[in-house]
Protein backbone atom coordinates (compact mmCIF):
# COMPACT_ATOMS: atom_id res chain seq x y z
CA UNK A 1 0.00 0.00 0.00
CA UNK A 2 1.56 3.27 -1.13
CA UNK A 3 -0.95 5.69 0.38
CA UNK A 4 -0.04 9.27 1.23
CA UNK A 5 -2.13 11.28 3.68
CA UNK A 6 -1.99 15.05 3.51
CA UNK A 7 -3.98 18.11 4.40
CA UNK A 8 -5.93 19.40 1.43
CA UNK A 9 -5.90 23.11 0.69
CA UNK A 10 -9.40 24.46 0.06
CA UNK A 11 -8.09 25.95 -3.18
CA UNK A 12 -6.35 22.84 -4.44
CA UNK A 13 -8.56 19.95 -3.35
CA UNK A 14 -10.55 18.36 -6.13
CA UNK A 15 -14.03 18.72 -4.67
CA UNK A 16 -15.52 16.92 -7.67
CA UNK A 17 -13.51 13.84 -6.67
CA UNK A 18 -14.66 14.16 -3.04
CA UNK A 19 -18.26 14.34 -4.27
CA UNK A 20 -17.72 11.29 -6.48
CA UNK A 21 -16.37 9.21 -3.58
CA UNK A 22 -19.11 10.47 -1.26
CA UNK A 23 -21.84 9.51 -3.76
CA UNK A 24 -20.36 6.02 -4.06
CA UNK A 25 -20.43 5.58 -0.28
CA UNK A 26 -23.68 7.20 0.86
CA UNK A 27 -27.32 7.08 -0.29
CA UNK A 28 -27.42 10.88 -0.51
CA UNK A 29 -23.99 12.05 -1.64
CA UNK A 30 -22.91 15.65 -1.27
CA UNK A 31 -22.23 17.82 -4.31
CA UNK A 32 -18.86 19.44 -5.07
CA UNK A 33 -20.28 22.86 -4.14
CA UNK A 34 -21.19 21.60 -0.66
CA UNK A 35 -17.60 20.50 -0.15
CA UNK A 36 -16.32 23.87 -1.41
CA UNK A 37 -18.56 25.77 1.02
CA UNK A 38 -17.60 23.57 3.97
CA UNK A 39 -13.89 23.83 3.19
CA UNK A 40 -14.21 27.62 3.08
CA UNK A 41 -15.94 27.80 6.48
CA UNK A 42 -14.02 28.70 9.62
CA UNK A 43 -12.35 25.80 11.40
CA UNK A 44 -12.97 23.27 8.64
CA UNK A 45 -10.20 21.17 7.18
CA UNK A 46 -9.82 18.04 5.10
CA UNK A 47 -7.27 15.25 5.00
CA UNK A 48 -7.06 13.19 1.83
CA UNK A 49 -5.57 9.80 1.09
CA UNK A 50 -3.85 9.58 -2.27
CA UNK A 51 -2.49 6.64 -4.17
CA UNK A 52 -0.36 7.43 -7.22
CA UNK A 53 -1.67 11.02 -7.17
CA UNK A 54 -5.32 9.92 -7.17
CA UNK A 55 -7.62 10.71 -4.20
CA UNK A 56 -8.98 7.45 -2.79
CA UNK A 57 -10.40 8.71 0.50
CA UNK A 58 -10.90 11.75 2.71
CA UNK A 59 -12.05 12.96 6.10
CA UNK A 60 -13.66 16.39 6.50
CA UNK A 61 -13.65 17.98 9.94
CA UNK A 62 -14.55 21.19 11.74
CA UNK A 63 -12.71 22.33 14.87
CA UNK A 64 -14.39 24.90 17.11
CA UNK A 65 -12.22 25.93 20.06
CA UNK A 66 -11.34 22.48 21.47
CA UNK A 67 -14.16 20.35 20.06
CA UNK A 68 -13.96 18.76 16.64
CA UNK A 69 -16.73 17.20 14.58
CA UNK A 70 -16.13 14.69 11.84
CA UNK A 71 -18.48 16.08 9.19
CA UNK A 72 -18.01 13.24 6.74
CA UNK A 73 -15.51 10.49 6.03
CA UNK A 74 -15.33 8.19 3.02
CA UNK A 75 -13.02 5.80 1.20
CA UNK A 76 -13.64 4.87 -2.44
CA UNK A 77 -15.38 1.47 -2.35
CA UNK A 78 -12.76 0.05 -4.73
CA UNK A 79 -10.09 0.89 -2.13
CA UNK A 80 -11.89 -0.19 1.05
CA UNK A 81 -10.65 -3.00 3.31
CA UNK A 82 -7.05 -1.83 2.91
CA UNK A 83 -6.75 0.11 6.22
CA UNK A 84 -7.00 3.47 4.43
CA UNK A 85 -9.86 4.53 6.70
CA UNK A 86 -7.87 3.60 9.80
CA UNK A 87 -4.86 5.59 8.61
CA UNK A 88 -7.02 8.61 7.71
CA UNK A 89 -8.76 8.53 11.10
CA UNK A 90 -5.47 8.21 13.00
CA UNK A 91 -4.00 11.09 10.98
CA UNK A 92 -7.07 13.22 11.73
CA UNK A 93 -6.82 12.51 15.47
CA UNK A 94 -3.15 13.51 15.39
CA UNK A 95 -3.95 16.75 13.52
CA UNK A 96 -6.76 17.58 15.96
CA UNK A 97 -4.44 17.05 18.93
CA UNK A 98 -1.80 19.29 17.32
CA UNK A 99 -4.46 22.02 16.94
CA UNK A 100 -5.46 21.79 20.61
CA UNK A 101 -8.59 19.70 20.21
CA UNK A 102 -9.78 17.88 23.33
CA UNK A 103 -12.81 15.99 22.04
CA UNK A 104 -14.04 14.58 18.73
CA UNK A 105 -17.71 13.99 17.90
CA UNK A 106 -19.36 12.23 15.00
CA UNK A 107 -22.65 10.76 13.86
CA UNK A 108 -22.77 7.41 12.08
CA UNK A 109 -25.68 5.43 10.67
CA UNK A 110 -26.62 2.47 12.82
CA UNK A 111 -26.58 0.50 9.55
CA UNK A 112 -22.91 1.29 8.89
CA UNK A 113 -21.38 -1.58 10.86
CA UNK A 114 -17.92 -1.21 9.32
CA UNK A 115 -17.68 2.45 10.35
CA UNK A 116 -18.98 1.73 13.85
CA UNK A 117 -16.34 -0.99 14.22
CA UNK A 118 -13.62 1.39 12.96
CA UNK A 119 -14.59 4.13 15.41
CA UNK A 120 -14.93 1.70 18.32
CA UNK A 121 -11.49 0.23 17.58
CA UNK A 122 -10.09 3.80 17.54
CA UNK A 123 -11.47 4.38 21.05
CA UNK A 124 -14.72 6.22 20.33
CA UNK A 125 -17.63 5.67 22.74
CA UNK A 126 -21.36 5.77 22.04
CA UNK A 127 -23.06 8.81 23.56
CA UNK A 128 -26.61 8.71 22.25
CA UNK A 129 -28.92 7.80 19.38
CA UNK A 130 -30.81 10.19 17.10
CA UNK A 131 -33.86 8.34 15.85
CA UNK A 132 -34.66 8.39 12.11
CA UNK A 133 -31.83 10.88 11.52
CA UNK A 134 -30.83 9.75 8.03
CA UNK A 135 -33.86 10.32 5.80
CA UNK A 136 -31.94 9.26 2.68
CA UNK A 137 -30.97 5.96 4.29
CA UNK A 138 -34.38 4.51 5.09
CA UNK A 139 -34.68 6.73 8.17
CA UNK A 140 -31.70 5.03 9.80
CA UNK A 141 -30.81 6.10 13.31
CA UNK A 142 -27.63 8.08 13.94
CA UNK A 143 -25.31 6.88 16.65
CA UNK A 144 -23.50 9.82 18.23
CA UNK A 145 -19.98 8.86 19.24
CA UNK A 146 -17.11 10.74 20.85
CA UNK A 147 -13.45 10.41 21.66
CA UNK A 148 -11.78 12.26 24.53
CA UNK A 149 -8.23 13.25 23.62
CA UNK A 150 -5.59 13.15 26.31
CA UNK A 151 -3.21 16.09 26.22
CA UNK A 152 0.36 15.38 27.21
N, C-alpha and C positions, 0 to 999 in steps of 0.2 A: 504494500500500500504506500503510494507516494503522494500523500495528501498534505497540502499546506493550508494552515489556518492563518487568516490575517484579518485585521480590521478593515472594513470597507468604507471608503470615503463616500459621503452622500453624493458627490459629484462624479465619482468614477464607477460606482457599483452599477451593474447591469440589472436594473429593476425589472426589465422584461424577463430575464432569466429567473429572478426570484419569484415572479408571478407564475411562470411556467412550472417551476418546482412545486410551488404552493398549490396550484390547481391539480397537480398530479397526486397530491397527498391529502387534500381535504375536499369534502363535498362542495363547499362554497369557497373557492380560491379567491384570494385578493388580486386586484388589478395592479399593474405597474405604477399607476398614479397613486394608489394607496400607499405603496412602499415609498414612493418619492416624498409624499407628505409626511409620513412617519419619520423617515430619515432626516427630514428638515426640522422636525420639532425638537424642542429643548430636551436634553438629557438622553435622547435616543441614539443608539448605535447598533451596528450590525457586524457580526463576524461571519466570514464565509469560509467554506472548505473548497479548495480547488484541487483538481487533479489534471495535470498537463495543461494548465491555464484555463480550464473549464470549471465553472461553478457547479458543484455537486450537492451542496447543502449550505444552510445558513441558520443563524439564530439572531433574532431581532429583539432588542431589549430597550427598556427605558429606566434610567436611574433618576430618582428624585430624592435629593438629600442623601439618606443612607439606605433607602429601600429601592429595590430593583424589581421590575416586572418583566418576565419573559413574555413578549407580545405574541410572538409566533416562532416556530422552530420546525424546520423540515429538511429532509434529505431525499434527494431524487430516488424514487423507488428502485431504479436500476442500480443504485449504489448502496442500498440499505443492507443491513446484516454484515457490515464490514467495520464496525466500531466507529464510523465517522460521527454519528450522533454523540457517542460517549466523548470523543475527543473535542467536538464543538462545545458540548456542555461544560466539560472541565476547563476549556479555554475561557469560556464566558465567566465561570465562577472566579477564575484567576483575575480576569480583567475587572470584574466587579469589586473584588477585594482590593486591587490596586487603586481603584477610584474611591475607596472608603465606604463601600457598601457593607451593610451589616445583615441584611435579610433579602432573600429572593422569593418572590411569589410567582405563581403561575396557575393557569386553569387548563385542565386537560379533560377531554371527553372520557366518560366512564367506559366507552367502547374501545378506546385506544390502549389496549393492554400492553403493547410493546413500549409505548411512551411512559405509561405508569410504572412499568418495571424499570425502565431506564432511570426515571427520577427517583424511585425508591432506592435503587442501587447507589445512586449518587448522594443519598442521605436526606432527601426531601421527605417531609411528613405530611400526612393528610390533615387539613384544617377543617374543611366543611364541604358540603355538596350544594350546588345550585341546580335545582330541579329544572328540567326541560330548557336548559340554557342554550343548547345548540339547535336552533330551529332548522338549519340546513342539514342536520345529521339525525333526522328522525326524532327531534326533540330530546336528544341525548342529554344526560345530566353532565354538569361540569364538576370535576373534583378540584377543589382549591388546595394547592400544596405549597409548602414553604420550606426554606432552608435557612437556618441561622448560621451566619458566618462568624468564625472565631477570629478576632483580631489578635495578632501576636505582638 
